[in-house]
Amino acid sequence: MTFKQMFTSSVGKKLVMAFTGIFLVLFLVVHAGLNACIWAMDGGVMFNKAGHFMGSYVVPRVLEIGLFLGIFLHIIQGYMLTLENRSKRSVGYAVSYKDGSKWYSRSMAILGTILLMFFIIHWKHFWIPSRITGVEEIDLGNGFVVHNLYAVMQETFQSLWVVIFYVISCISLGYHLAHGFQSAFKTIGVHNKKYHVLISSIGYGFAIVIPLVFALMPISFYLHWVN
């Protein structure tokens, strides 16, 4: 398969979706782990240190560029595949055949659109202030000055509509992962009776745990479970 076919053929688009999806799954693990530092109950010290590390060192910043490319490729190829599939079904069937598929596996475009809206709002709340417009700094001691992203989270998640939107987005992420996790491995060929149950179990577990961790963050700030 040529480089051009990776982005133009149906098989190529699915492979791009699979590999970028797996990359984004790894990112979610790291992101959830770093954000979980809010529960250290130390006034945000550990969380601000983690945020400083991600924004100040070369390797995380390079990976950040790869992250943005992965997100944009995943979104673009996802929409292109959706449009391609719909164009092949220009004439509707008299009877709707679902082939036993789950509703969320047939609604990936809708779930993806909700997540795209989330990304835009999330970047506005945190990434743009952190990287462009500036965030209030705090001295953690011995002249170690960092962005006080913990305070930004505290302020952001005092708005009920923001908390509700984040929770809805996390639910959408869960359903998106429930289908996308195992679909990605199936696309790259890791799919047989030996591994299917294992991958499916890990995928469903991941689709529950990671979105739950993310959803608990705004809820924790809004209900003042963290100081």
MOQUIRA-V726571 format. One record per residue. N is the residue number from 1. RES is the residue in three letters. PHI is phi in radians with two decimals (* if undefined). PSI is psi as a letter, one per 40 degrees, with the letter a starting at -180 (NA if undefined). D_FIRST is the distance of its C-alpha to the first C-alpha in Angstrom with 2 decimals. Layout:
n:N res:RES phi:PHI psi:PSI d_first:D_FIRST
n:N res:RES phi:PHI psi:PSI d_first:D_FIRST
This chain:
n:1 res:MET phi:* psi:h d_first:0.00
n:2 res:THR phi:-1.35 psi:i d_first:3.81
n:3 res:PHE phi:-1.07 psi:d d_first:6.74
n:4 res:LYS phi:-1.13 psi:d d_first:8.20
n:5 res:GLN phi:-1.16 psi:d d_first:6.09
n:6 res:MET phi:-1.07 psi:d d_first:6.90
n:7 res:PHE phi:-2.00 psi:e d_first:10.35
n:8 res:THR phi:-2.06 psi:d d_first:10.72
n:9 res:SER phi:-1.46 psi:i d_first:9.37
n:10 res:SER phi:-1.08 psi:d d_first:11.60
n:11 res:VAL phi:-1.12 psi:d d_first:9.36
n:12 res:GLY phi:-1.09 psi:d d_first:7.83
n:13 res:LYS phi:-1.10 psi:d d_first:11.53
n:14 res:LYS phi:-1.16 psi:d d_first:12.79
n:15 res:LEU phi:-1.16 psi:d d_first:10.90
n:16 res:VAL phi:-1.08 psi:d d_first:12.30
n:17 res:MET phi:-1.05 psi:d d_first:15.54
n:18 res:ALA phi:-1.17 psi:d d_first:15.68
n:19 res:PHE phi:-1.19 psi:d d_first:15.27
n:20 res:THR phi:-1.19 psi:d d_first:17.54
n:21 res:GLY phi:-1.10 psi:d d_first:19.84
n:22 res:ILE phi:-1.12 psi:d d_first:20.33
n:23 res:PHE phi:-1.07 psi:d d_first:21.02
n:24 res:LEU phi:-1.20 psi:d d_first:23.52
n:25 res:VAL phi:-1.09 psi:d d_first:25.12
n:26 res:LEU phi:-1.09 psi:d d_first:25.88
n:27 res:PHE phi:-1.09 psi:d d_first:27.29
n:28 res:LEU phi:-1.07 psi:d d_first:29.51
n:29 res:VAL phi:-1.09 psi:d d_first:30.99
n:30 res:VAL phi:-1.12 psi:d d_first:31.93
n:31 res:HIS phi:-1.10 psi:d d_first:33.19
n:32 res:ALA phi:-1.12 psi:d d_first:35.28
n:33 res:GLY phi:-1.10 psi:d d_first:36.72
n:34 res:LEU phi:-1.17 psi:d d_first:37.77
n:35 res:ASN phi:-1.19 psi:d d_first:39.23
n:36 res:ALA phi:-1.14 psi:e d_first:41.12
n:37 res:CYS phi:-1.11 psi:e d_first:43.27
n:38 res:ILE phi:-1.11 psi:d d_first:45.32
n:39 res:TRP phi:-1.57 psi:e d_first:47.01
n:40 res:ALA phi:-1.27 psi:e d_first:48.38
n:41 res:MET phi:1.00 psi:f d_first:51.54
n:42 res:ASP phi:-2.12 psi:f d_first:52.20
n:43 res:GLY phi:1.33 psi:e d_first:52.27
n:44 res:GLY phi:1.63 psi:e d_first:48.63
n:45 res:VAL phi:-1.07 psi:d d_first:48.94
n:46 res:MET phi:-1.09 psi:d d_first:46.07
n:47 res:PHE phi:-1.11 psi:d d_first:43.82
n:48 res:ASN phi:-1.16 psi:d d_first:44.63
n:49 res:LYS phi:-1.14 psi:d d_first:43.99
n:50 res:ALA phi:-1.12 psi:d d_first:40.54
n:51 res:GLY phi:-1.11 psi:d d_first:39.81
n:52 res:HIS phi:-1.11 psi:d d_first:41.12
n:53 res:PHE phi:-1.07 psi:d d_first:38.85
n:54 res:MET phi:-1.18 psi:d d_first:35.71
n:55 res:GLY phi:-1.78 psi:e d_first:36.80
n:56 res:SER phi:-2.06 psi:e d_first:38.33
n:57 res:TYR phi:-1.91 psi:i d_first:36.17
n:58 res:VAL phi:-1.11 psi:d d_first:33.19
n:59 res:VAL phi:-1.04 psi:d d_first:30.71
n:60 res:PRO phi:-1.07 psi:d d_first:31.20
n:61 res:ARG phi:-1.22 psi:d d_first:31.01
n:62 res:VAL phi:-1.16 psi:d d_first:27.68
n:63 res:LEU phi:-1.11 psi:d d_first:26.33
n:64 res:GLU phi:-1.11 psi:d d_first:27.85
n:65 res:ILE phi:-1.10 psi:d d_first:25.66
n:66 res:GLY phi:-1.08 psi:d d_first:22.56
n:67 res:LEU phi:-1.11 psi:d d_first:24.20
n:68 res:PHE phi:-1.09 psi:d d_first:24.66
n:69 res:LEU phi:-1.08 psi:d d_first:21.09
n:70 res:GLY phi:-1.10 psi:d d_first:20.00
n:71 res:ILE phi:-1.11 psi:d d_first:22.60
n:72 res:PHE phi:-1.12 psi:d d_first:21.78
n:73 res:LEU phi:-1.11 psi:d d_first:18.02
n:74 res:HIS phi:-1.09 psi:d d_first:19.03
n:75 res:ILE phi:-1.18 psi:d d_first:21.63
n:76 res:ILE phi:-1.10 psi:d d_first:19.77
n:77 res:GLN phi:-1.16 psi:d d_first:16.77
n:78 res:GLY phi:-1.11 psi:d d_first:19.45
n:79 res:TYR phi:-1.17 psi:d d_first:21.49
n:80 res:MET phi:-1.12 psi:d d_first:18.71
n:81 res:LEU phi:-1.14 psi:d d_first:17.84
n:82 res:THR phi:-1.11 psi:d d_first:21.61
n:83 res:LEU phi:-1.12 psi:d d_first:22.22
n:84 res:GLU phi:-1.13 psi:d d_first:19.50
n:85 res:ASN phi:-1.15 psi:d d_first:21.08
n:86 res:ARG phi:-1.21 psi:d d_first:24.50
n:87 res:SER phi:-1.18 psi:d d_first:23.81
n:88 res:LYS phi:-1.33 psi:e d_first:22.92
n:89 res:ARG phi:-2.00 psi:f d_first:26.31
n:90 res:SER phi:-1.09 psi:d d_first:28.36
n:91 res:VAL phi:-1.88 psi:h d_first:31.06
n:92 res:GLY phi:-1.22 psi:i d_first:32.42
n:93 res:TYR phi:-1.50 psi:i d_first:33.39
n:94 res:ALA phi:-1.19 psi:d d_first:37.09
n:95 res:VAL phi:-2.10 psi:h d_first:36.57
n:96 res:SER phi:-1.54 psi:h d_first:34.34
n:97 res:TYR phi:-1.86 psi:h d_first:32.26
n:98 res:LYS phi:-1.76 psi:e d_first:31.04
n:99 res:ASP phi:0.95 psi:f d_first:29.77
n:100 res:GLY phi:1.26 psi:e d_first:31.61
n:101 res:SER phi:-1.34 psi:i d_first:29.40
n:102 res:LYS phi:-1.29 psi:i d_first:31.15
n:103 res:TRP phi:-1.08 psi:d d_first:32.19
n:104 res:TYR phi:-1.27 psi:d d_first:30.37
n:105 res:SER phi:-1.26 psi:d d_first:27.02
n:106 res:ARG phi:-1.64 psi:e d_first:27.67
n:107 res:SER phi:-2.14 psi:f d_first:28.87
n:108 res:MET phi:-1.10 psi:d d_first:26.09
n:109 res:ALA phi:-1.16 psi:d d_first:26.14
n:110 res:ILE phi:-1.17 psi:d d_first:29.91
n:111 res:LEU phi:-1.09 psi:d d_first:29.82
n:112 res:GLY phi:-1.13 psi:d d_first:27.14
n:113 res:THR phi:-1.16 psi:d d_first:29.40
n:114 res:ILE phi:-1.08 psi:d d_first:32.34
n:115 res:LEU phi:-1.19 psi:d d_first:30.44
n:116 res:LEU phi:-1.10 psi:d d_first:29.46
n:117 res:MET phi:-1.05 psi:d d_first:33.18
n:118 res:PHE phi:-1.10 psi:d d_first:33.99
n:119 res:PHE phi:-0.99 psi:d d_first:31.74
n:120 res:ILE phi:-1.08 psi:d d_first:33.49
n:121 res:ILE phi:-1.19 psi:d d_first:36.93
n:122 res:HIS phi:-1.10 psi:d d_first:36.19
n:123 res:TRP phi:-1.08 psi:d d_first:35.05
n:124 res:LYS phi:-1.11 psi:d d_first:38.21
n:125 res:HIS phi:-1.26 psi:d d_first:40.40
n:126 res:PHE phi:-2.18 psi:d d_first:39.14
n:127 res:TRP phi:-1.21 psi:d d_first:36.35
n:128 res:ILE phi:-1.10 psi:d d_first:37.84
n:129 res:PRO phi:-1.06 psi:d d_first:41.35
n:130 res:SER phi:-1.18 psi:d d_first:40.16
n:131 res:ARG phi:-1.77 psi:d d_first:38.06
n:132 res:ILE phi:-2.13 psi:c d_first:39.65
n:133 res:THR phi:-1.40 psi:d d_first:42.99
n:134 res:GLY phi:1.77 psi:i d_first:44.45
n:135 res:VAL phi:-2.26 psi:i d_first:45.86
n:136 res:GLU phi:-0.99 psi:h d_first:49.37
n:137 res:GLU phi:-1.70 psi:i d_first:49.59
n:138 res:ILE phi:-2.42 psi:i d_first:51.51
n:139 res:ASP phi:-1.61 psi:h d_first:53.03
n:140 res:LEU phi:-1.53 psi:e d_first:52.32
n:141 res:GLY phi:2.02 psi:i d_first:54.91
n:142 res:ASN phi:1.02 psi:f d_first:55.41
n:143 res:GLY phi:1.31 psi:e d_first:53.90
n:144 res:PHE phi:-1.48 psi:g d_first:50.50
n:145 res:VAL phi:-1.75 psi:h d_first:49.64
n:146 res:VAL phi:-2.37 psi:i d_first:46.62
n:147 res:HIS phi:-1.19 psi:h d_first:45.52
n:148 res:ASN phi:-1.54 psi:g d_first:47.31
n:149 res:LEU phi:-1.19 psi:d d_first:44.33
n:150 res:TYR phi:-1.09 psi:d d_first:46.33
n:151 res:ALA phi:-1.16 psi:d d_first:48.90
n:152 res:VAL phi:-1.11 psi:d d_first:46.23
n:153 res:MET phi:-1.13 psi:d d_first:45.09
n:154 res:GLN phi:-1.00 psi:d d_first:48.74
n:155 res:GLU phi:-1.21 psi:d d_first:49.36
n:156 res:THR phi:-1.07 psi:d d_first:46.18
n:157 res:PHE phi:-1.58 psi:f d_first:46.69
n:158 res:GLN phi:-1.62 psi:e d_first:50.28
n:159 res:SER phi:-1.63 psi:h d_first:49.14
n:160 res:LEU phi:-1.10 psi:d d_first:48.99
n:161 res:TRP phi:-1.14 psi:d d_first:46.50
n:162 res:VAL phi:-1.16 psi:d d_first:44.05
n:163 res:VAL phi:-1.07 psi:d d_first:44.46
n:164 res:ILE phi:-1.09 psi:d d_first:44.01
n:165 res:PHE phi:-1.11 psi:d d_first:40.85
n:166 res:TYR phi:-1.12 psi:d d_first:39.37
n:167 res:VAL phi:-1.15 psi:d d_first:40.30
n:168 res:ILE phi:-1.06 psi:d d_first:38.79
n:169 res:SER phi:-1.13 psi:d d_first:35.55
n:170 res:CYS phi:-1.18 psi:d d_first:35.61
n:171 res:ILE phi:-1.12 psi:d d_first:36.13
n:172 res:SER phi:-1.09 psi:d d_first:33.13
n:173 res:LEU phi:-1.07 psi:d d_first:31.10
n:174 res:GLY phi:-1.05 psi:d d_first:32.34
n:175 res:TYR phi:-1.17 psi:d d_first:31.25
n:176 res:HIS phi:-1.08 psi:d d_first:27.86
n:177 res:LEU phi:-1.24 psi:d d_first:27.38
n:178 res:ALA phi:-1.00 psi:d d_first:28.86
n:179 res:HIS phi:-1.63 psi:d d_first:25.90
n:180 res:GLY phi:-1.17 psi:d d_first:23.14
n:181 res:PHE phi:-1.04 psi:d d_first:23.78
n:182 res:GLN phi:-1.27 psi:d d_first:23.24
n:183 res:SER phi:-1.13 psi:d d_first:20.56
n:184 res:ALA phi:-1.10 psi:d d_first:18.36
n:185 res:PHE phi:-1.20 psi:d d_first:18.87
n:186 res:LYS phi:-1.14 psi:d d_first:18.37
n:187 res:THR phi:-1.13 psi:d d_first:14.91
n:188 res:ILE phi:-1.49 psi:e d_first:13.79
n:189 res:GLY phi:1.76 psi:e d_first:15.57
n:190 res:VAL phi:-1.53 psi:g d_first:18.99
n:191 res:HIS phi:-2.73 psi:h d_first:20.95
n:192 res:ASN phi:-2.72 psi:i d_first:23.63
n:193 res:LYS phi:-1.06 psi:d d_first:27.40
n:194 res:LYS phi:-1.20 psi:d d_first:28.04
n:195 res:TYR phi:-1.79 psi:e d_first:26.29
n:196 res:HIS phi:-1.03 psi:d d_first:26.45
n:197 res:VAL phi:-1.11 psi:d d_first:30.08
n:198 res:LEU phi:-1.10 psi:d d_first:29.70
n:199 res:ILE phi:-1.12 psi:d d_first:26.71
n:200 res:SER phi:-1.08 psi:d d_first:28.43
n:201 res:SER phi:-1.12 psi:d d_first:31.70
n:202 res:ILE phi:-1.09 psi:d d_first:30.31
n:203 res:GLY phi:-1.09 psi:d d_first:28.46
n:204 res:TYR phi:-1.17 psi:d d_first:31.66
n:205 res:GLY phi:-1.11 psi:d d_first:33.75
n:206 res:PHE phi:-1.10 psi:d d_first:31.56
n:207 res:ALA phi:-1.17 psi:e d_first:31.64
n:208 res:ILE phi:-1.67 psi:d d_first:35.43
n:209 res:VAL phi:-1.18 psi:d d_first:36.32
n:210 res:ILE phi:-1.11 psi:d d_first:34.24
n:211 res:PRO phi:-1.06 psi:d d_first:35.14
n:212 res:LEU phi:-1.12 psi:d d_first:38.71
n:213 res:VAL phi:-1.07 psi:d d_first:38.98
n:214 res:PHE phi:-1.12 psi:d d_first:37.79
n:215 res:ALA phi:-1.16 psi:d d_first:40.16
n:216 res:LEU phi:-1.22 psi:e d_first:43.09
n:217 res:MET phi:-1.15 psi:d d_first:42.86
n:218 res:PRO phi:-1.10 psi:d d_first:44.10
n:219 res:ILE phi:-1.11 psi:d d_first:46.45
n:220 res:SER phi:-1.09 psi:d d_first:47.92
n:221 res:PHE phi:-1.23 psi:d d_first:48.71
n:222 res:TYR phi:-1.14 psi:d d_first:50.09
n:223 res:LEU phi:-1.61 psi:e d_first:52.34
n:224 res:HIS phi:1.05 psi:f d_first:53.25
n:225 res:TRP phi:-1.33 psi:e d_first:52.14
n:226 res:VAL phi:-2.07 psi:i d_first:51.22
n:227 res:ASN phi:-1.56 psi:NA d_first:53.61
